[in-house]
Amino acid sequence: MTAPSGQPTLLYRLYCSLTAVAAPLAWRTVRKKLLAADVPTIRQHERLGHASLPRPKGRLIWFHAASVGETLSVISLIKRLGERLPDAQFLVTSGTPTSAALIEKRMPPRTRHQYPPLDTAGPVRRFLDHWRPEAGVFVESEIWPRLIVDAAGRGIPLALLNARLSDKSVEGWKKRPQTARFILDNFSLFLTQNGKTAANLVDMGAVADRVQPGTNLKAMSDPLPVDNSVLEDIQTQIAGRPVWIASSTHAGEEEIVLAAHAKLLERWPDLLLLLIPRHPERRQDVAALLKQAGQSAVFRTSEGRIETETQVYVADTLGETGTWYALCPIVFLGGSLHEIGGHNPFEPAQAGAAVITGPGYFNFAETFAPLIETGGAIEVNSAQDLTNAVTIWLTDQAALNAARAAAKSCVNTQKSALDSIVETLCDRLGLKTTGV
């Protein structure tokens, strides 16, 4: 491993002091959110560094992610790393109840989940005292200064995987070059999503030979799970009707989707839209929009069935998106009609779908680029564009098949990079196979 150098800066010390003062308020805020999600008290206290599980014997490799997307993106990596290191145990920390629930459903072998400690002295110390990881992997832009500095100070080699930094974040760090260098020097390895992030990290003060441009780890994640019994039931209810999907939609996007659906219904009166809001708790807002649009709908949580007159089926649940993708090969992926950043297009592509996106997919620019270039995805800017894109794939089966094949080919190309990531992590973090 590479030992960190340099002394804590005044700004870092100020951060530690301020977070210590703010800790009670931060805990109240975090606890309120966990209570609202019915997280048990013992698990709430994980945020204070009190583990709810015993540490397993042997070496433990720790992955820290922000929320759902980042957590799920490391599952396939942990599986492959577990094959490479058969004696290793794994810990995943993530901050949201949704990510905790989803990873419980898809837990790799020899893995457990905990909520991360608040970034203050006591919680961080208790967390590290208990888990004593052999190595730590932070995912994307999860920069928690105290957790990083204290972990590296204990001799734990750290990597920043799938690194992604916004232009605003980069400019902010560049204004604080000494602190940026101090924080970044605690990492032994940076594997970035693209060359731009790699260059930015070096400009911010990262040691150049620790930085490697790569690809988006989310493109290598396992296919979403499919519940075949639910799939068969919904297929029976649909009864052969034409279907298209609008997935991971955000506020301000459903209006555009429903406007497109209204135009499509003029040509296909029996067309069904399967609408998957990114945040199911917005169901009342979505219901109001459907009423305003005059489109008859059934919500999955209401346990109503799809009838002949049903025009929209709202999948307002979590953890079933893979099942919905298995229903239909035409998927509009939200978070993109406004400047939201988009969502992972390889999830529908892995299920065999062709993808439609708005222009605001900047968080997945490198993933979408080959998809759009090869025809596996189409970019739209308006309700009329969306109507036209769906129309093409509803009327031209050959065009739809070609788009689906192109999307699948992009997925397969990206998956070959996973072995390289595993080998790089093992090499830079000193993770040797037993007996090697």
N, C-alpha and C positions, 0 to 999 in steps of 0.2 A: 504494500500500500504506500501511498504518498502522504507523508506527515504534513499537516498544515503548518504554515509559518506565519510570522507576523503577530503583532499584538492587537487586541481588540481596540477598535477605534472609539472615539468619543461618541459618535453617532450610535454605534452598536451598544455601548454602555447606557446611553440615554434610552434606547429602545428597551433594553432589559429593565430599566427603572420604571419606565412608563407602563410596560405590560404588567409589572408587579403591582403597581398602584391600581391598574384597571382590572386586575384578575377577578375580584369579587363580582364586578359588573359583567365581565365576560362570562363568568360561570353562570350567573343568573340568566343571561340571554341564551346561552347554549342549553342549559337545563330546561328552560321553557320550551324550546323547540323539541327536545327529546321527549319531554312529558307529553307534548301534543301528539307525538308519534307513538305514544304508549310504550316507550323504551323502558324496561325495568330499571329500578333504582341501582341495582348492582352494576348494570351496564352503563348507566349515566355516569357513574363514578370512574369509569375508564378515562373520561376526559380530565379527571384529576390525577391520573397516573396510577390508579388502583386497579390492577388487573383482575378480571373476573375468571380467568383461566390459569392453571398452573403452567409454568414454563416446561416444555418437553425436554427430555434429556438429549444431549448431543448438540450439534451445531444448528443454529437457527438463522435463516436469512429473512430479512425484514423488507417488505415493500410498503411504501407509503403513497397513497393516492388521494385525490381530492374528493371525488364523488362517483356517480354511477359509471360514466364513460371511462374514466381513468381506471377504476377498479376492474371493470370487465376486460379492459384492454390488456391487463397483465395475467389474466387467467391462463391463456394458452402458453404464455411465457413460463409461468410457474410450473405448468405441467411438463413442458420440455426440459426445464431446468431440473425438475424432480427426477426425470429419466437420466439426465446427465450426472446428477448427484444423488444416488439412491439412499444415502444415509442422512440427507438434509431434511430439516423441518422448516416450515414457512409460516410467517406472520404477515397478514395484510391489515393495515390500518387505513380507515377512510372515515370522513367526517359526517356523512349523512345517513339517516335511518334507511333511506331507499337503497343506498349502495350496500349497506349491511344486509338487508333482506335479500337482495339479488345475489350477492356472493354466497350467502348461505345455501341458496338453491343450486349453485354451480361450483361449490367448493372443490378445488383440486385435492388430490391425496396429500396427507400430512400437512394440511394448512388449517389455520384458524384466523378468525377476524376479531379485531378490537377497534374501539374508537381511539383516535390519537390523543395524546395529552395536550392540554392548553400550553401555549408556548411561553411558559413561565418556569421559574427555577424548580419549585417543588414538584409539580406534575411531571416535568421532563426527567428530573432525577429519579423519581419513583418508577417511571416507565422503563428507563434504561437499567436501573438496578435489578428490576424483575426479569426483563426479557433478555438482556445481555446478547444482542445479536452479533453474529460473526461478520455480517455485512449489511448495509442498508441501501435500498434503491428508492429514490424519490422520483415520482412520475409527473411529467409535464412541468407545470410552473409552480409546484408546491414548495415554495421557498419559505421555510419557517426558521428564522435565524438562530434562535436559541437551541432548538432541537438539533439543527445541523451542527452548530459549533460544539455543543456538549457531546454529541455522538462521536464526532471526529476527534475530540479531545480525549476520548476513552480508547482511541486506537481503532475505532470501527471504520473500515473503508467504505466510502459512500460514492454512489453514482447518481447522476441526474439523467433519467431515461426518458426518451420521447420529448426532449426539452423543446418548449415552445414559449416564446416571450413576445408580447405585443410591442409594437413600436413605442407606445406610451411608456410601458414598463422599462424598455431599454433606455429611453431618454432619461427617465427618472434615475436609473442606476448610474448612468454616465455622469450625472451631476454630483454623484457621491462616489468617485472612483476608488478612494482608499477603502471605504466600507465594502464596495462591490468586490474588490480584490480579496479583502479579508474573508468574506463569506464564500466566494467561489473557490478559494484556495483549499477549502475543506473537502472538496470533491476530488476523487481520484480519476473520475471519468465523466464525460458529458457525451451522451448519444442524442443527437438532435434530430428533429423531424425533417430538417432541410438545411441547405447550405447557408441561407440567410441567417438562421438562428445561430449556426456555428460561428459565422463571422461576427455576429453581434456579441456572442459570449467572449470571444477573444478581445474585441474592442473594449468590453466591460472589465477585462482584467483576468479572464481565465487563462491558465497556461495552455498554449496552443497545442502541445502534443497530448493533452488530455481530452481534446475536443475532436469528435468524429461526426460528420454529417451522416444521417441515415434516412429512415423513412418513418411514416406514421405507424406506431405500434398497433393502433386500433385497426389498421388494415389487415393485421395478422391474427386478430382474435378469432376464437372458435365460432362456428355458426350459432345463431341464437337457438335455444331449445324449442322444440315443437311438441305440443300436446296432441297426439293423434286422435284421442277420443273427442276433444273439443273441435279439432279440425274437421273430422267426419260429421259431427253434429251441425256445424255451421255450413258446411258444404250441402248438407241435406236441406237446411233452411233456405239457402240461396237458390237451390233447385236449377242450376245451370244458367242463371242470369249473368249478363256481363257485369264485371266488377272493376273498380280501380281504387287505389289506396292513397290517402293523404296522411302521412305519418309524421310524428314529432312536430306537430303544428304549434305555433305560439300565438299569443294575442296579436291581433292585426293581420293574421294570415288566413284564419278560417273564413273571413268575409270574401277574400279572393278565391279561395277554394270553392266555396258555396256558389259564388257567381259563375265560376267555370262549370260546376256541376249542373247549374240551371240551364246553361247553354247546351250541355251534352244531353240532358234529358229531353230536349226538343227533338233530337235525332234518335236517341235510345230511351224511350219512355220507361223501360224496365231496368235501366242502369242503376246499380247500387254503388254508393260511395261508402267505403269503410274508412272512417275518420278516427285517427289515433292522436289525441292531444298529447303534447309532451308532458304536460302536468295535469293528471286526471282530476285534481281538485278544482280545476277550472270548469267542471261540468255544468255548473249553473250558467256561467257566461256563454258556454257553447250552446246550451239549450236555448238561451235568449236569441242568439244569432240564428239558430235554425228556425225558430218561430218567426223571426223577422223575415227570413228568406222564404218562408212558406213551404218548407220541405219537411215531410214526415220522417220522424227518426225514432230509433230504438236505442236505448243505452244499455250496454252490457251489464252494468251494475244493477239495473232494474230487473234483470232476468227475463225481459221481454223477448219474444221470438221475432225473427225476421218474417214479415208477411209480404204478400204480393204488393201492397201499397207502400211498404217501407222504402224510402229513398236514400236514407243515410243510417248506417249502423255505427254508433259511437263506441269505440273500444276504450272505455274509461277505466282501465285496469293497468296494473304494472306486471311485468314479467311474462306477458303473452304475445309480445310483438313478433317473435319468431313464428308463432302459429299463424298470425295474420299474414305475414309475408308468404307463408306456404300456400295461402289461398289464391294469390293473384300476382302475376308477373309485371304489373304496371304500378310503380310506386313513385308518388311525389314525396320528396323528403323536405320537411319544413326547417324552420330556423334559418331560412335562406332568402325569403322574399323581402325581409328587412335585414339590416346590418346586425345579425345575431351571431353569425359564425358558422352556421350549418351543423349538420350531424354526420355520423359515419356512413358513407354510401356503401361501404362494403358489407354492411349487415343485410340490406335487401339484395345486394348482388350475390352474396353467398347463397341466398335462398333461391337464386335463379331469376331475379327480377331485373328489368331495365329501370333506370332511375331518371327522374325529372327533378331539377333543382332550380331555385332562384339564384340570383347573382351573389347573395351575401354569405358565401360558404368559406370565408377566409380562413377559418380554423382548420379546414380540410382542403386547402388549395392544392397541395401536392397529391392528394388522393383523388380529387376530382379531375385534375388535369389530364391524366391518361384515359380516364373514363370518357370524358367529353371528346378527346382527340380521336378515340377509336370508335365512338358512336354508342358506347355503353350507357351514356347519360346525355340528357338534353338540358340546356339552360333556358329558362323562361324569365320574363320580366313582368308579366301582367296576367290577368284572368283570361284574356283572349289567347295569349301565348300558351297558357296552360291548357285551355280548351283544344287548341290546335295540336299540341303534343300528344295528349291523350287520344284524340281522334285518329292521329296517324297510327298509333299502336293498336287501337281497337279495330281499324279497318284493314290494315296491312299486316297479315300474320308473318310474312317473310321478313318485313322490316323489324317487327318485334323480336323474332327469333334471332336475327343478326345482332340486335342490340343486346339481348340477353347473353349471347355467346361472347360478345366483346367485353361485357361487364365481368363475366365469369373468368375470362382470360386474364384480366387485370388482377383479380383476386389471386389467382394461382401464381402469377408472377411475384406478387408481394410476399406470399407465404414462404417462398424459398429463402427469404432473408432472415427468417426467425433463427435458424441454426447459427448463422453468423453472429447474431446478437447474443445468443447464449454463450458462444465461445469467447466473445469479447468481454462479457461480464465476468466469466470465470477467470480469464487471464488478468484483467485489470484489478479485480477485487480479491485475487488470491484464493479463489474457490477451487480447490483441487479435489478430484475424485479420490475416494478412499484408496489408500495404497499408492497414490501417484506422487 
